[in-house]
Amino acid sequence: MKFSSLLSGLSALVFASLASASDRTAAIYIQPVSQSPTAPAPLAEIRYDAAVASDAEVVSYEAPEIPDEVSLVRIGLYDPSTKRWESSTSVASVENFSKGYSPTLILSVDSKGDVFSAALRGVRIDAGQTRDFGPQALVLPTGPGKQPELNKPIVLSPEGKTVVPEEKTFLQKYWWLIGIVVMMTMSGGGGEQGK
């Protein structure tokens, strides 16, 4: 009895650790696009599971302080220790942060669950329809691309050349029509004779 409860407890612990191991976090940074560039600043931290894309949540979010003369910002994953962008970046308008819009952070992940792109989209909110004005997270996992639908395979001869089918003659193609015409001619009624 004790052994089975110990075994079930260990298996529950293993499953819980596996479930939490699949959760990942991504730190999204923002940088104003201007003539005098500044260092990227943290924008949000997103927890996601690549296997269940709908479970993405914004763990932390800091509203950006953007200068008035800036109209575009760069969004992506940034490593402050190496001072390099870790993912591809996207450029978004500062209008996505204006009043009446809720920012939606979009992460594109590969088959291993690693983020390769981050983007931002401002979604217009209607105060009468929803009370959820905070930032949202969306994870877009990549899938296998469409495969081309090919026609019949090309048949090659032993010499490596394409095999050209032989053209049939008129008699080989339409012999059955000739037979029908002959039958109709022979069985057809004659005109009135002897009047």
WOLINPE-V629749 format. One record per pair of residues at least 6 apart in sequence whose C-alpha atoms are under 7 Angstrom apart, sorted by sequence separation. I is the first residue (numbers start at 1). J is the second residue. D is the distance in Angstrom with one decimal. If there is no record, write none. Layout:
i/j/d
I/J/D
I/J/D
This chain:
i/j/d
49/55/6.6
78/84/5.9
79/85/6.2
97/103/6.4
109/115/4.3
110/116/6.8
156/162/4.5
157/163/5.9
31/38/6.8
48/55/6.2
49/56/6.7
78/85/4.3
79/86/6.4
96/103/6.2
108/115/5.8
109/116/5.8
155/162/6.0
156/163/5.6
31/39/6.6
48/56/4.3
77/85/5.8
78/86/5.4
107/115/6.5
108/116/6.0
155/163/6.1
31/40/4.4
47/56/5.8
48/57/6.5
77/86/5.3
108/117/5.1
30/40/5.3
31/41/6.4
46/56/6.9
47/57/5.5
77/87/5.4
107/117/5.9
108/118/6.3
29/40/5.9
30/41/5.4
46/57/5.7
47/58/6.4
76/87/6.2
107/118/4.7
29/41/5.4
30/42/6.2
46/58/4.6
47/59/6.4
76/88/6.5
106/118/5.6
107/119/6.6
29/42/4.4
30/43/5.8
45/58/6.0
46/59/5.5
76/89/4.6
106/119/5.0
28/42/6.2
29/43/5.0
44/58/7.0
45/59/5.5
75/89/5.5
76/90/6.7
105/119/5.9
106/120/5.9
28/43/5.6
29/44/7.0
45/60/5.2
74/89/6.4
75/90/5.4
105/120/4.7
28/44/5.2
44/60/5.4
45/61/6.6
74/90/5.7
75/91/6.3
104/120/5.7
105/121/6.6
27/44/6.0
28/45/6.0
44/61/4.3
74/91/4.6
103/120/6.6
104/121/5.2
27/45/4.5
43/61/5.9
44/62/6.2
73/91/5.6
74/92/6.5
103/121/5.8
104/122/6.0
26/45/5.6
27/46/6.5
43/62/5.3
72/91/6.5
73/92/5.4
103/122/4.5
104/123/6.8
25/45/6.7
26/46/5.2
43/63/6.8
72/92/5.6
73/93/6.3
102/122/5.5
103/123/6.2
25/46/5.4
26/47/6.6
43/64/6.5
72/93/4.6
73/94/6.5
101/122/5.5
102/123/5.1
25/47/4.3
71/93/5.9
72/94/5.6
101/123/5.2
102/124/6.4
24/47/5.6
25/48/6.2
71/94/5.5
101/124/4.5
102/125/6.4
23/47/6.6
24/48/5.4
100/124/5.9
101/125/5.6
23/48/5.6
24/49/6.1
96/121/6.4
97/122/6.8
100/125/5.7
23/49/4.8
96/122/4.2
22/49/5.9
87/115/6.9
88/116/6.2
89/117/6.3
90/118/6.7
92/120/6.5
87/116/4.9
88/117/4.9
89/118/6.2
90/119/5.5
87/117/5.3
88/118/7.0
102/133/5.9
104/135/5.6
105/136/6.2
106/137/6.0
107/138/6.2
108/139/5.9
109/140/6.2
110/141/6.0
111/142/6.3
102/134/6.2
103/135/5.0
104/136/4.6
105/137/4.9
106/138/4.8
107/139/4.8
108/140/4.7
109/141/4.9
110/142/5.4
102/135/5.7
103/136/6.5
104/137/5.6
105/138/6.2
106/139/5.8
107/140/6.0
108/141/5.9
109/142/6.3
32/66/6.8
34/70/6.3
33/70/6.7
32/70/6.5
33/72/5.5
32/72/6.2
33/73/5.1
32/73/4.3
33/74/6.5
76/117/6.7
77/118/6.9
31/73/5.5
32/74/6.2
76/118/4.9
30/73/6.6
31/74/5.0
75/118/6.4
76/119/6.8
30/74/5.6
31/75/6.7
75/119/6.0
30/75/4.8
29/75/5.8
30/76/6.8
28/75/7.0
29/76/5.6
28/76/5.6
29/77/5.8
28/77/5.0
29/78/6.0
27/77/6.1
50/113/5.0
58/136/6.5
57/136/7.0
58/137/6.0
57/137/5.6
56/137/5.8
56/138/6.3
56/139/6.6
53/139/5.3
53/140/6.8
50/141/6.8
